[in-house]
Amino acid sequence: MSAQLPTASAIEQTLLTALQPTQLDVVDESAAHAGHSGANAEGHGTHFRVRIASPAFTGKTRIAKHRLVYDALQVFIDQGLHALAIEIIESHRQP
């Protein structure tokens, strides 16, 4: 793994560009996984939690929404992102 590991900021910027979310929270949880599979000695850049709401999700299944997030972050997966917990925030619909 010669590429630099992702940061929460880089993931956030990528999702902002790709999915134009109305809500977004990215947390690096790597330190909590020290000693687990996929963790690294630095304690960052391998395990992230993403909470996201986006108009791009409208009319899509849960799996399709997750796929949009994974597709946007594929470059980071290729760089060593080991685990990604995705929480889709459902936007409240206007009557």
C-alpha positions in Angstrom: 0.0 0.0 0.0 2.2 2.8 -1.2 -0.5 5.5 -1.5 -1.4 7.8 1.3 -4.3 6.7 3.5 -7.5 8.7 3.2 -8.5 11.4 5.7 -12.0 12.4 6.9 -11.5 15.7 5.2 -10.6 14.1 1.8 -13.6 11.7 2.1 -15.9 14.6 3.0 -14.7 16.7 0.0 -15.1 13.8 -2.4 -18.7 13.2 -1.2 -19.5 16.9 -1.4 -18.4 17.0 -5.0 -19.9 13.6 -6.1 -23.3 13.6 -4.2 -23.9 17.2 -3.2 -25.3 16.1 0.2 -27.7 18.2 2.3 -26.2 16.6 5.4 -22.8 15.0 5.8 -20.7 13.8 8.8 -17.5 11.8 8.3 -15.7 10.3 11.3 -12.4 8.5 11.3 -13.0 5.5 13.7 -9.7 3.8 13.0 -8.2 4.3 16.4 -11.1 2.3 17.9 -10.1 -0.7 15.7 -6.5 -0.9 16.8 -5.3 -4.5 16.6 -8.2 -5.5 14.4 -8.0 -6.8 10.8 -7.3 -3.9 8.4 -6.1 -1.5 11.1 -2.7 0.1 10.9 0.0 1.2 13.4 -0.8 4.9 12.8 -4.4 4.5 14.0 -6.0 6.4 11.2 -7.2 6.2 7.6 -8.7 2.7 7.6 -12.1 2.8 9.3 -14.7 5.5 8.7 -18.3 6.2 9.5 -20.3 8.4 7.1 -23.8 9.9 7.8 -25.2 11.4 4.7 -28.4 12.8 3.1 -28.4 13.6 -0.6 -30.9 14.4 -3.3 -29.0 11.9 -5.4 -30.7 9.2 -3.2 -34.2 10.1 -4.2 -36.1 7.1 -5.5 -33.2 4.7 -5.0 -33.1 1.5 -2.9 -31.0 1.3 0.2 -28.5 -0.8 -1.7 -28.3 1.7 -4.6 -27.7 4.6 -2.1 -24.9 2.7 -0.5 -23.4 1.9 -4.0 -23.4 5.6 -4.9 -21.3 6.3 -1.7 -19.0 3.3 -2.4 -18.5 4.3 -6.0 -17.7 7.9 -5.0 -15.1 6.6 -2.5 -13.5 3.9 -4.7 -10.2 5.7 -5.0 -9.9 5.6 -1.2 -10.8 1.9 -1.0 -8.0 1.4 -3.5 -5.7 3.3 -1.2 -6.4 1.2 1.9 -9.8 2.2 3.3 -10.7 -1.0 5.0 -14.1 -0.4 6.6 -16.9 2.1 5.8 -20.0 2.3 7.9 -22.7 4.2 6.0 -25.8 5.7 7.6 -28.2 7.1 5.1 -30.2 10.0 6.5 -33.7 10.1 5.0 -34.7 13.6 4.1 -38.1 14.7 5.3 -40.4 15.1 2.3 -42.3 18.3 1.8 -46.1 17.8 1.5 
